[in-house]
Amino acid sequence: MTHIHPRMAARAASALFATILILGCGPSGDGGYVGVWERGNDRVRSSLEIHQDQAGEWWVRWLRSSDDDRAEVTCQWGEPCEEWVDGTLAGTHRFEASMDEARGVLMVRIEADIRFPTEIKSTTVDELVLEPDGLALWSFTNERDGQTFEGDGRPKRKLVKIADRVSEPPPGN
């Protein structure tokens, strides 16, 4: 059996804690959600920017671009995101986020007004769940237009963290 001197154990614990803080992987007041999350492929990239202001309010916006510039989502904080396809406004998406304190997950409600190619109004509620390392985020759809999804039957998307802060905070933040 190996014996570690208490002073050595304390130094190792301090070094580990300092490393976690330096890497930004430790616990934070936002639970690790704040930052920029991305998914996609060689042709299309989507990112989700999440910000929490000093009052505790959550802000979410979605951005997307394609390599051929045919599809794009632009979004200003607090405004509906605009989805463009071939220069035509295809729809708008409004995001509202709140923390489910009991479960410790961020809930996002998306109201979409699709205009092209067909007109559709849609409401989706997604549950955002962090992986334990805080470097990946799963977006599980719990409800879409009144239809509920549970457990492994829920539609899901995985995003990876590319930044610990949003590129530009909402106005007044």
C-alpha positions, -999 to 999 in steps of 0.1 A, spaced: 0 0 0 13 34 -10 13 62 16 10 98 5 21 125 29 -8 148 37 12 179 25 17 162 -9 -20 153 -11 -29 189 -3 -5 203 -30 -19 178 -56 -55 188 -48 -45 225 -50 -28 220 -84 -58 201 -97 -83 228 -86 -61 255 -101 -59 236 -134 -97 232 -135 -101 270 -129 -76 279 -156 -92 256 -182 -126 270 -174 -141 235 -167 -150 241 -131 -185 249 -117 -198 283 -125 -230 303 -117 -244 296 -151 -240 258 -147 -217 257 -178 -243 267 -203 -229 301 -212 -209 302 -244 -211 292 -281 -221 257 -291 -218 244 -326 -229 215 -348 -229 208 -385 -209 193 -414 -187 205 -443 -217 223 -460 -238 238 -431 -228 250 -396 -252 260 -369 -243 277 -336 -263 284 -305 -251 313 -284 -262 312 -247 -258 342 -223 -269 348 -188 -271 384 -177 -264 398 -142 -301 396 -133 -301 359 -141 -321 362 -173 -311 337 -201 -305 348 -236 -303 324 -266 -297 331 -303 -292 308 -333 -269 314 -362 -264 293 -393 -244 295 -425 -238 273 -456 -207 270 -476 -226 280 -508 -242 311 -490 -277 298 -501 -289 293 -465 -284 316 -435 -299 324 -401 -292 359 -387 -302 368 -352 -300 399 -330 -304 394 -292 -340 397 -281 -353 397 -317 -367 369 -338 -340 350 -357 -344 353 -395 -339 322 -417 -330 330 -453 -329 306 -482 -317 318 -516 -323 354 -506 -359 348 -495 -370 351 -459 -380 315 -452 -391 321 -416 -385 336 -382 -377 319 -349 -381 334 -314 -362 318 -285 -371 320 -248 -350 303 -222 -353 295 -185 -336 273 -160 -355 244 -146 -341 247 -111 -355 214 -99 -337 194 -126 -308 218 -133 -314 219 -170 -319 249 -194 -353 248 -211 -357 266 -245 -391 274 -261 -389 281 -298 -418 298 -317 -413 294 -354 -432 312 -382 -422 293 -414 -431 312 -446 -413 292 -473 -418 268 -489 -451 264 -470 -465 285 -442 -464 268 -408 -465 281 -372 -447 258 -348 -438 257 -311 -411 235 -298 -398 230 -262 -362 217 -260 -343 206 -229 -306 214 -230 -284 189 -210 -247 192 -205 -224 162 -206 -204 158 -174 -172 173 -189 -192 205 -199 -178 203 -235 -209 189 -252 -245 198 -250 -275 177 -259 -307 194 -271 -336 170 -265 -370 180 -280 -397 174 -253 -426 189 -271 -435 200 -307 -468 215 -315 -486 197 -286 -470 163 -293 -448 152 -264 -417 131 -266 -401 111 -237 -369 93 -229 -349 78 -258 -377 85 -282 -370 123 -281 -354 139 -311 -319 150 -301 -290 170 -314 -255 172 -300 -235 204 -300 -199 210 -290 -186 239 -271 -163 262 -291 -162 292 -268 -169 300 -231 -184 334 -239 -207 347 -266 -192 367 -294 -212 398 -286 -233 400 -254 -269 413 -255 -273 451 -253 -268 464 -217 -248 433 -207 
